[in-house]
């Protein structure tokens, strides 16, 4: 099982983005259920980032909601940001 650590900034972004959107909240937790079983499942489209975000990864919650994270160990990730494509990149 993968341990998920939430950055303080991620918590703020999560509340702002998902607090009033029940459907997006369901999709977020569904995506992380998939992620904890298999971080590279094609359904969540996890991929390495390049450029200024080199060393970080992103996964898709829905069509226009991404989560930026970093692997901090073999079984641990650190959540950095959540938002639309334009907000997080």
N, CA, C and O of each residue as an XYZ file, in Angstrom:
356
protein
N       0.835     -1.184      0.000
C       0.000      0.000      0.000
C       0.880      1.248      0.000
O       1.906      1.296      0.678
N       0.477      2.228     -0.747
C       1.243      3.465     -0.860
C       0.755      4.466      0.177
O      -0.445      4.706      0.315
N       1.708      5.047      0.905
C       1.391      6.082      1.894
C       1.308      7.427      1.165
O       2.169      7.756      0.350
N       0.263      8.195      1.470
C       0.060      9.486      0.817
C       0.229     10.593      1.853
O      -0.463     10.607      2.871
N       1.147     11.520      1.592
C       1.406     12.657      2.472
C       0.895     13.917      1.775
O       1.233     14.175      0.620
N       0.074     14.703      2.488
C      -0.521     15.924      1.929
C       0.278     17.148      2.352
O       0.449     17.392      3.546
N       0.769     17.921      1.387
C       1.411     19.208      1.633
C       0.344     20.197      2.122
O      -0.823     20.077      1.748
N       0.734     21.171      2.952
C      -0.229     22.177      3.435
C      -0.861     22.939      2.276
O      -2.063     23.206      2.283
N      -0.058     23.283      1.293
C      -0.581     23.974      0.112
C      -1.561     23.100     -0.658
O      -2.546     23.594     -1.207
N      -1.285     21.793     -0.695
C      -2.195     20.876     -1.370
C      -3.532     20.841     -0.640
O      -4.585     20.824     -1.279
N      -3.504     20.832      0.682
C      -4.745     20.814      1.457
C      -5.608     22.031      1.132
O      -6.822     21.912      0.966
N      -4.976     23.196      1.044
C      -5.713     24.424      0.704
C      -6.307     24.322     -0.700
O      -7.477     24.638     -0.911
N      -5.497     23.882     -1.649
C      -5.966     23.753     -3.031
C      -7.086     22.723     -3.134
O      -8.053     22.924     -3.868
N      -6.956     21.628     -2.404
C      -7.972     20.571     -2.406
C      -9.305     21.134     -1.912
O     -10.344     20.934     -2.542
N      -9.265     21.836     -0.782
C     -10.501     22.403     -0.230
C     -11.129     23.394     -1.204
O     -12.341     23.379     -1.418
N     -10.312     24.243     -1.783
C     -10.809     25.254     -2.718
C     -11.409     24.615     -3.968
O     -12.461     25.044     -4.443
N     -10.752     23.608     -4.492
C     -11.163     22.994     -5.757
C     -12.316     22.004     -5.583
O     -13.203     21.934     -6.433
N     -12.310     21.242     -4.492
C     -13.220     20.112     -4.377
C     -14.332     20.290     -3.350
O     -15.342     19.590     -3.416
N     -14.171     21.201     -2.414
C     -15.114     21.332     -1.301
C     -16.581     21.354     -1.724
O     -17.405     20.666     -1.122
N     -16.910     22.120     -2.731
C     -18.306     22.284     -3.145
C     -18.658     21.487     -4.396
O     -19.716     21.700     -4.988
N     -17.793     20.584     -4.798
C     -18.033     19.800     -6.006
C     -18.049     18.313     -5.637
O     -17.011     17.652     -5.643
N     -19.226     17.806     -5.322
C     -19.381     16.424     -4.859
C     -18.890     15.421     -5.905
O     -18.230     14.442     -5.559
N     -19.201     15.653     -7.157
C     -18.793     14.720     -8.218
C     -17.270     14.663     -8.348
O     -16.699     13.580     -8.477
N     -16.615     15.816     -8.316
C     -15.157     15.849     -8.422
C     -14.518     15.170     -7.208
O     -13.492     14.501     -7.337
N     -15.116     15.340     -6.052
C     -14.617     14.685     -4.844
C     -14.678     13.163     -4.996
O     -13.731     12.464     -4.635
N     -15.780     12.655     -5.526
C     -15.906     11.210     -5.780
C     -14.838     10.745     -6.756
O     -14.213      9.705     -6.550
N     -14.627     11.520     -7.825
C     -13.631     11.155     -8.829
C     -12.218     11.173     -8.238
O     -11.394     10.317     -8.558
N     -11.948     12.154     -7.375
C     -10.638     12.251     -6.718
C     -10.355     10.979     -5.923
O      -9.299     10.367     -6.079
N     -11.297     10.586     -5.072
C     -11.073      9.408     -4.229
C     -11.065      8.120     -5.044
O     -10.358      7.177     -4.690
N     -11.823      8.061     -6.108
C     -11.783      6.897     -7.000
C     -10.416      6.795     -7.670
O      -9.857      5.703     -7.776
N      -9.876      7.924     -8.123
C      -8.557      7.938     -8.755
C      -7.487      7.477     -7.772
O      -6.578      6.736     -8.148
N      -7.587      7.908     -6.513
C      -6.587      7.495     -5.537
C      -6.764      6.051     -5.082
O      -5.800      5.422     -4.645
N      -7.965      5.523     -5.177
C      -8.162      4.093     -4.914
C      -7.425      3.282     -5.972
O      -6.774      2.285     -5.662
N      -7.534      3.715     -7.219
C      -6.805      3.059     -8.325
C      -5.305      3.235     -8.109
O      -4.537      2.281     -8.233
N      -4.895      4.454     -7.786
C      -3.473      4.777     -7.613
C      -2.818      3.916     -6.539
O      -1.704      3.429     -6.735
N      -3.495      3.722     -5.405
C      -2.884      2.948     -4.324
C      -2.713      1.478     -4.687
O      -1.834      0.800     -4.156
N      -3.555      0.987     -5.594
C      -3.399     -0.391     -6.068
C      -2.317     -0.491     -7.138
O      -1.513     -1.423     -7.133
N      -2.301      0.473     -8.055
C      -1.334      0.464     -9.154
C      -1.103      1.906     -9.613
O      -1.924      2.459    -10.346
N       0.008      2.520     -9.188
C       0.270      3.926     -9.541
C       0.381      4.189    -11.043
O       0.298      5.337    -11.477
N       0.566      3.150    -11.825
C       0.751      3.334    -13.260
C      -0.413      2.778    -14.074
O      -0.266      2.483    -15.260
N      -1.560      2.638    -13.436
C      -2.769      2.193    -14.132
C      -3.113      3.218    -15.215
O      -3.148      4.415    -14.930
N      -3.365      2.780    -16.436
C      -3.677      3.717    -17.529
C      -4.908      4.588    -17.263
O      -5.041      5.653    -17.866
N      -5.795      4.167    -16.389
C      -7.013      4.934    -16.112
C      -6.720      6.300    -15.492
O      -7.490      7.241    -15.685
N      -5.612      6.422    -14.748
C      -5.303      7.697    -14.102
C      -4.224      8.493    -14.829
O      -3.918      9.624    -14.451
N      -3.659      7.912    -15.853
C      -2.708      8.595    -16.735
C      -1.537      9.242    -15.982
O      -1.172     10.383    -16.266
N      -0.961      8.524    -15.040
C       0.202      9.044    -14.313
C       1.386      9.163    -15.272
O       1.663      8.260    -16.061
N       2.077     10.301    -15.182
C       3.215     10.521    -16.071
C       4.221     11.470    -15.432
O       3.870     12.308    -14.602
N       5.490     11.319    -15.841
C       6.556     12.209    -15.384
C       6.376     13.569    -16.026
O       5.887     13.686    -17.149
N       6.778     14.592    -15.295
C       6.724     15.943    -15.840
C       8.118     16.379    -16.275
O       9.127     15.840    -15.821
N       8.148     17.354    -17.153
C       9.416     17.863    -17.666
C       9.474     19.371    -17.425
O       8.528     19.964    -16.908
N      10.571     19.967    -17.799
C      10.728     21.413    -17.664
C      10.881     21.816    -16.207
O      11.603     21.168    -15.450
N      10.200     22.890    -15.814
C      10.346     23.409    -14.446
C       9.802     22.444    -13.390
O      10.115     22.584    -12.207
N       9.001     21.479    -13.800
C       8.444     20.488    -12.868
C       9.139     19.128    -12.970
O       8.596     18.113    -12.534
N      10.335     19.115    -13.545
C      11.094     17.871    -13.673
C      11.295     17.265    -12.288
O      11.616     17.975    -11.335
N      11.109     15.972    -12.182
C      11.225     15.273    -10.901
C       9.870     15.043    -10.243
O       9.760     14.291     -9.274
N       8.838     15.700    -10.778
C       7.480     15.538    -10.266
C       6.674     14.685    -11.249
O       7.089     14.445    -12.383
N       5.532     14.245    -10.783
C       4.614     13.439    -11.575
C       3.239     14.071    -11.534
O       2.957     14.896    -10.665
N       2.382     13.694    -12.464
C       0.989     14.149    -12.472
C       0.093     12.958    -12.754
O       0.494     11.998    -13.412
N      -1.119     13.039    -12.248
C      -2.142     12.057    -12.583
C      -3.438     12.804    -12.842
O      -3.632     13.922    -12.364
N      -4.312     12.182    -13.594
C      -5.589     12.801    -13.949
C      -6.693     12.298    -13.038
O      -6.855     11.095    -12.833
N      -7.458     13.253    -12.490
C      -8.646     12.929    -11.696
C      -9.852     12.883    -12.620
O     -10.673     11.969    -12.547
N      -9.947     13.879    -13.485
C     -10.956     13.894    -14.544
C     -10.346     14.621    -15.734
O      -9.138     14.861    -15.761
N     -11.157     14.969    -16.705
C     -10.643     15.569    -17.934
C      -9.749     16.777    -17.675
O      -8.692     16.908    -18.293
N     -10.165     17.664    -16.764
C      -9.375     18.877    -16.531
C      -8.999     19.063    -15.064
O      -8.955     20.197    -14.587
N      -8.736     18.009    -14.357
C      -8.263     18.114    -12.980
C      -7.049     17.215    -12.820
O      -7.126     16.002    -13.015
N      -5.925     17.830    -12.463
C      -4.669     17.108    -12.306
C      -4.179     17.201    -10.869
O      -4.467     18.164    -10.158
N      -3.441     16.194    -10.460
C      -2.770     16.200     -9.166
C      -1.280     16.082     -9.446
O      -0.837     15.172    -10.147
N      -0.509     17.016     -8.888
C       0.945     16.991     -9.003
C       1.481     16.339     -7.731
O       1.069     16.691     -6.626
N       2.400     15.391     -7.891
C       2.955     14.712     -6.729
C       4.399     14.319     -6.978
O       4.909     14.417     -8.094
N       5.041     13.872     -5.912
C       6.430     13.420     -6.015
C       6.564     12.120     -5.234
O       6.047     11.996     -4.124
N       7.260     11.157     -5.820
C       7.588      9.939     -5.092
C       8.687     10.286     -4.090
O       9.746     10.781     -4.475
N       8.436     10.025     -2.799
C       9.448     10.310     -1.778
C      10.069      9.033     -1.239
O      10.977      9.074     -0.409
N       9.589      7.937     -1.700
C      10.101      6.621     -1.317
C       9.436      5.598     -2.209
O       8.592      5.933     -3.040
N       9.819      4.361     -2.031
C       9.243      3.311     -2.875
C       7.743      3.172     -2.654
O       7.005      2.838     -3.580
N       7.293      3.426     -1.435
C       5.878      3.256     -1.091
C       5.278      4.528     -0.492
O       4.355      4.452      0.320
N       5.797      5.702     -0.887
C       5.278      6.957     -0.331
C       5.286      8.045     -1.401
O       6.233      8.163     -2.179
N       4.213      8.841     -1.426
C       4.165      9.997     -2.328
C       3.801     11.237     -1.525
O       3.185     11.153     -0.462
N       4.192     12.380     -2.051
C       3.945     13.682     -1.445
C       3.090     14.484     -2.417
O       3.551     14.823     -3.507
N       1.849     14.794     -2.038
C       0.948     15.545     -2.912
C       1.310     17.022     -2.871
O       1.440     17.606     -1.795
N       1.470     17.621     -4.038
C       1.939     18.991     -4.160
C       0.818     19.968     -4.505
O       0.656     20.985     -3.829
N       0.044     19.672     -5.546
C      -0.969     20.625     -6.030
C      -2.090     19.873     -6.739
O      -1.920     18.749     -7.212
N      -3.237     20.535     -6.794
C      -4.389     20.005     -7.530
C      -5.060     21.172     -8.225
O      -5.159     22.264     -7.665
N      -5.518     20.943     -9.434
C      -6.212     21.989    -10.182
C      -6.326     21.628    -11.642
O      -6.001     20.517    -12.061
N      -6.797     22.595    -12.406
C      -6.906     22.392    -13.846
C      -5.517     22.351    -14.466
O      -4.526     22.695    -13.821
N      -5.457     21.934    -15.701
C      -4.178     21.862    -16.414
C      -3.451     23.192    -16.333
O      -2.266     23.217    -16.003
N      -4.122     24.295    -16.623
C      -3.491     25.603    -16.621
C      -3.096     26.061    -15.213
O      -2.128     26.807    -15.067
N      -3.812     25.639    -14.190
C      -3.515     26.050    -12.818
C      -2.265     25.372    -12.268
O      -1.499     26.005    -11.541
N      -2.042     24.115    -12.590
C      -0.945     23.386    -11.975
C       0.337     23.347    -12.796
O       1.407     23.103    -12.238
N       0.262     23.580    -14.105
C       1.477     23.523    -14.916
C       2.047     24.887    -15.122
O       3.075     25.033    -15.784
